[in-house]
Amino acid sequence: MTASKKRIGIVGARGHTGAELIRLVAAHPALELTYVSSRELDGQRVDAHVAEYHGDLCYSSPAHEALPGLDADVVVLALPNGKASLCVEAFNAAGKDPVIVDLSADYRFDNQWYYGLPELTRGKWRGEKRISNPGCYATAIQLSVAPLKDVLAAPPVCFGVSGYSGAGTTPSDKNNPEKLRDNLMPYALTGHMHEKEASRHLGIPVEFMPHVAPHFRGLTVTTNLYLARSLKRDEVQARFQHAYGSEKLVHVLDEAPWVSQIAGKHHAEIGGFAMSTDGKRVVVVATLDNLLKGAATQAMQNINRAIGVDEYASIPV
């Protein structure tokens, strides 16, 4: 290993997001993969599953108590909701303090963890080494609402549609291509985790109705925003340009973006800005790849900041 490179371990890397993270790490000038844990793939070569990775590393299956002894500088927890705390407690008990980035929802409501949506929370980062990565839908919702938050007259109403990769790899109706064929599957129409998450971090109530569609990756969120005073379309657009014009991973468009054009891309797109005739209602459309800007790419932004390199290192921009 090159002395200047940081060692990174990924826990729970069988899923789609884990594979995307491995690809980003493989292209990274300052990171080297030191372990990749997966019970299902234990003993198999990483390069047999992720062609972009070149090396002899095999998947392993260490117990959570063993993780601190593996001496990674950065640890990414890519585990199902509810599973991260055992790993975090193991590091705390061992007195080890690596950068930990949790991709689940487990620490998104914990004030002791930095909530890493860089385009909105970059200025709040104080060198924390415990980083909670936002949810995919919650990222799109917050990016859609934040520039207009101060002029809202009512809670934003968000209609979301995601590809079935967002349902993970554990078999269910929501990732069954046969059941999704020619279908749009609604679920968790009130109280979705990302509804609670977006509401908490925006500081205002948000209403969210998610659906799963037959495509594999990419999500779209159409948000209805009622305004306390009339705005012109160019005023609305100017607010979004002011918020994101210098951001490499948020593109503001004139037209509403299409989900088919975001798959495999590392940025989010926001556009549409359809106004009511009285100027007191605007509809905003946001798209992003749920596995990239909604997960792995955002995690890499957070890791890069935490290890002191360029925020976009290894991210194609």
N, C-alpha and C positions, 0 to 999 in steps of 0.2 A: 504494500500500500504506500502511495506517495505521502510523505510526512505532512504535507499541507492539506491533505484531504480529510474531511470529517467522516466518521463512520456512522452509517445510518442503518437502522433495523426497522423492518415492517412486520407488524404483528397482525395476522389475519389476512393474508395476501391472496387467498384463492379467488376473491371476488373481482368484479370488473374494475373497480377503482384501484385495487391493489396492483393489477397488471398495468394500469395507466401510470401509477406512481413508479413502478419499476422502469418503465420506458423513460420517464423524466429523469430519474436518478442515473440511468445508463448514459444519458447525454450530458450529465452535469460535470462541470470542470472541478468542482470543489467537494463532491460527495462520492463515497464509495459504499456500495451495498455490503454490509457485514453479515446480516442474516435476514431471512424471509421466512416467517412462520406460517404454516398451514397444516392442520391435522390431516386433511384429505390428500394433500400432495407430498406429505412427508417422505423424504428420500429421493424424490424426483428432481432432475436438474431444472433450474430456473430457465435456462435458455431453450429447453424443450417446450416451454409454455409461452415465453416472451422472447421473440426472435431478436428484438433490439438489444437484449442484454447479452454481453459476451463475457463469459467467465465460467469457472467450474463450480460455482455455488449451487448447492441443492437446498430445496425447501427443508425445513426442520420443524420440530414440534415441541419446543421447550415449555415446561410448566411456567406459569406466571412468576413463581418464586425465583426461577432461574434467570429471568430476563436481566435483572441488574448486573449479574455476573458476566454478561456478554459484552459489556463495556462499549455500547454505542453512544456516540455523542448526541444523536438525534434518534428518537423513537416515534414512529407513526403507528397509532392504534387504529386499524381498519376493521374493527369488530362490530357485531350487531349491538344495537342499543341495549344498555344494561350490563355490558360485559367489561367495560373499560376500567372500572374502579378497582378490581382485583389487581390489575397490572400496575395502576398508579400507586396503590397501597404498598405493593411489593417494592417499588423504587423508594418510596418514603421510608419504609421500614429498614431498607438497606443503606439509607443515607446517601443514595445516588441521586444526582440532579441533572439528568440530561434534558435537552429540549424535548418535550413530549407534545405531539400534535394529535389530538383526538378527533377522528372523523365522525364519531357517533354524536347523538344528541345529549350524551350524559353530562357534559360540563358546559353546555350552552346557556345554562341558567345559573351558573356559579360565578359570583362576582370575583372570586379569587383567580379565575382563569381569564386570560385575554381572549376576547371574541374577535377572531381574525377575518373580517371582511375588509380587506385593505382599502378599497376605494371609499369606504365610509368610516373606518375605525383606525386608519393608519396613524392619525394624530393622537390617539389614545394609548398607543403602545409605549410601555415604559420598560422595555427590556425583559418582559416576562418570559419564562421558559415553559410555562404551561399554557398551551394555546388550544382553544376550541374552534374547530373548523365549522363554518356555517353549513346549514343544509342547502341543497340545490334550489328547491323552490323558494326557501327563505331568502336566498341571495337575490333571485330574480325579483321577488316581491319588494324587498327593501330598495334595490336599485331603481325600481319603477316609482316608488312613492317618495323617497327621501327629498328630491328637489322641490316637491310641492307640499311638504309636510306642514309648513307654516301657514298655508292658505286653504286648508281643508275644512269643509263644513260638515263632514260625516265620515264614518269609517270607510276606508277603501274596500271595494269588493273585487276579489281576484278569482278569475276562472283559469284553472291550470290544466294542462295536458302534457303528460310525460310519456316517453318511450318506456318499454317494459324493462330495460336494464335498471331503471330506478327501483324496481321491486327486488333487486338482488338475485342471488343464484339459488336460494332455497326455493324449491318448487311451490308454486301457488297459482291461483286463478290469475293473479295480476302479472305473472310472467309466463303464462301458457299461451304460445302463439296460436294454438287452435281455438281457444276460447276468446282470444282477442281479435281473431280474423273478422274483418268487416264490422268491428265493434268499437265502442267507446265505453270504458268501464268506470263508473263513478265509485268513489270510496271515501270514507272518513270526511263526510261533507260538512261536519262541524267539529271543532276541537282538534283538527289535525296538528301534529307536533310542530310543523312549520308555520302554521297559523299562530300558535302560541309564541314561537321563537321570533317571528317577524314583529308581532305585537310588542313583545318585551323590548327588543332592541331599537325599534322605531319610537317607542314610548307612546304609541297610540294604538287603539284596537284595530285589528285587520280581520276581514272576513275572507275565507279562502275555501274554494271548492275544487279538489283535485280529481283528475281522471287519468286513466291509463289507455294508451292507444296502441295499435299494432306495430308501430315502428320501434326500432331497438333503442336508439339513443337520441337525446335532445329533448328539451322541454320548452313550452311556450306558456306565458302567463299574460292574460288580458285583464287589465286593471281599470275599473271604473272609479273615477275620482270626482266627487262633488266639491266645488270650490266655494269659498265664502264670499268671493267677489269675482266679477267678470274679468277674464283674461283673454287676450288675443292669442291665436295659435303661435305667433312668432315669439310672444312673451314666454309661453310655456317651453317652447323649444330652446329659447335662450337660457332658461334655468337649467335645462339638462346639459346644454353645451358648457355652461359655466361649471357645473358639477363634474362633468366627465370629459371635457374637451381635451385635457392633457393626459387622460388615462389610456394606457396601452391596451388594457383588456376590457374596456367598455366602449363600444362604438355607438354613437348616436346617429340614427338614420332619419331620413324624412318619411319614407314609407314604413308600413308595419313590416317587421322582419318575418321571414318564414323559417319554421323549425327545420325544414329539409335542408336549409343552407347553413345550419350551425353545427351539424354533426361533425365531429373530429376537429372543431375549431376551439381555440383556447380562450376566446373572448366572449363576452355577452354583447348582444345587440338590443337596442331600445329604439322604438320609433312609433309611427302611426300618428299620435297626437291628434286624434279626431275630436273636434270641438262641437258642442251643442250650439245652437244659434244664439243663445243668450250668453255664451261664454262662461257658464258656470258649471260645465261638466266637460271633462276630457277623458278619453280612453287611450291608454298607453299599452303598447305590446312589447314584451321582453322575451328574448329567447337566449338559451345557453345550452351547452352540452352538459348534461347532468353529471357525467363522469369526469369532466375536465374543469371548467370554471366552477361547476357545481360541486367539485370534490377535489380531484388530484391536483389540478393546476392551482387552485386556491391554496391547497396545502403547501405546494411548492413555493408560492409567494410568501407564505408565512415562515416556512423553513429558511428561505433565503434571507429574510430580514433578521431572523433569530441568530443565524450564523455569521451575519455581517457581510454578505455579498450582495451583488445587484439583485433587486427584487425579482427580476425577470430571467435570471440565470437558468438556462436549459429550457425555458418556455419559448416556443416559437411565437413571435409577435409580429 
